[in-house]
């Protein structure tokens, strides 16, 4: 990824300690959008991703907690079951990914 090029990331976590969980959740809310419980999305460039990883590493216990980063393609294909969480015309972050079709067959 180029230094200034933004990439959409899906970030998920499993934190064992409730106090650490709160710290991780608060930090992620400052940089991303909560998608589901313990899952966030964020549009980050390489510098922001490195900073986020450093900040999260300082907030977790590496032998008890798990944080994963998944890069998403520019136009991800989504298959969803159940209730649609985004209303028609709602976009995710700055990437202008149209989520109006999520949850529809």
Wavefront OBJ file of the C-alpha trace (Angstrom):
o trace
v 0.000 0.000 0.000
v 1.371 3.423 -0.936
v 2.035 5.795 1.966
v -0.959 8.080 1.335
v -3.259 5.544 -0.336
v -6.266 4.685 1.813
v -7.386 1.091 2.266
v -10.581 -0.106 3.878
v -9.857 -2.507 6.767
v -12.055 -4.785 8.807
v -10.756 -5.028 12.376
v -12.013 -7.684 14.757
v -10.985 -8.433 18.295
v -11.408 -10.847 21.178
v -10.180 -9.326 24.433
v -10.120 -11.481 27.585
v -10.093 -8.766 30.262
v -13.090 -6.371 30.568
v -10.872 -3.349 31.340
v -8.690 -3.991 28.287
v -11.827 -4.567 26.225
v -13.110 -1.095 27.113
v -9.742 0.493 26.240
v -9.596 -1.269 22.869
v -13.214 -0.461 22.046
v -12.768 3.237 22.900
v -9.602 3.489 20.829
v -11.194 1.828 17.820
v -14.225 4.131 18.063
v -11.842 7.066 17.673
v -10.551 5.792 14.311
v -13.255 3.557 12.854
v -16.893 2.702 12.541
v -18.395 -0.095 14.656
v -19.990 -2.623 12.300
v -20.922 -5.274 14.856
v -19.904 -6.153 18.388
v -16.099 -6.528 18.339
v -15.892 -5.633 14.630
v -14.905 -2.247 13.205
v -14.145 -0.863 9.785
v -11.646 1.896 9.128
v -10.245 3.649 6.088
v -6.502 3.977 6.765
v -3.310 4.833 4.952
v -0.081 2.959 5.750
v 1.017 5.434 8.437
v -2.375 5.381 10.162
v -2.479 1.573 10.074
v 0.990 1.334 11.630
v -0.011 3.849 14.339
v -3.254 1.969 15.050
v -1.421 -1.351 15.366
v 1.133 0.204 17.748
v -1.582 1.778 19.903
v -3.593 -1.433 20.072
v -0.501 -3.522 20.850
v 0.107 -1.247 23.854
v -3.467 -1.842 25.088
v -3.652 -5.650 24.915
v -2.072 -8.702 26.493
v -0.476 -10.524 23.555
v -0.930 -13.998 25.068
v -4.577 -13.551 26.064
v -6.069 -11.219 23.452
v -6.532 -11.404 19.689
v -6.880 -8.527 17.210
v -7.071 -9.167 13.478
v -6.859 -6.801 10.508
v -8.414 -7.801 7.192
v -7.896 -5.595 4.123
v -11.068 -5.192 2.076
v -11.101 -4.737 -1.703
v -12.211 -1.414 -3.179
v -15.584 -2.867 -4.212
v -16.261 -5.727 -1.809
v -18.976 -8.269 -2.566
v -21.229 -8.653 0.429
v -23.618 -11.422 1.318
v -25.692 -10.758 4.411
v -28.471 -12.605 6.157
v -30.894 -11.088 8.618
v -31.740 -7.503 9.415
v -30.214 -4.736 7.300
v -28.244 -2.415 9.585
v -27.639 0.465 7.167
v -30.496 2.424 5.661
v -30.649 3.038 1.922
v -28.169 5.684 0.777
v -25.843 5.287 3.778
v -22.143 5.090 2.909
v -19.321 3.519 4.887
v -16.606 6.022 5.890
v -15.024 8.103 3.125
v -14.777 5.312 0.585
v -18.300 5.818 -0.847
v -19.086 2.130 -0.689
v -22.839 1.941 -1.193
v -24.321 -0.291 1.492
v -27.957 0.215 0.487
v -28.166 -3.327 -0.914
v -26.862 -5.104 2.171
v -29.361 -7.541 3.564
v -31.339 -7.862 0.342
v -31.461 -11.048 -1.657
l 1 2 3 4 5 6 7 8 9 10 11 12 13 14 15 16 17 18 19 20 21 22 23 24 25 26 27 28 29 30 31 32 33 34 35 36 37 38 39 40 41 42 43 44 45 46 47 48 49 50 51 52 53 54 55 56 57 58 59 60 61 62 63 64 65 66 67 68 69 70 71 72 73 74 75 76 77 78 79 80 81 82 83 84 85 86 87 88 89 90 91 92 93 94 95 96 97 98 99 100 101 102 103 104 105
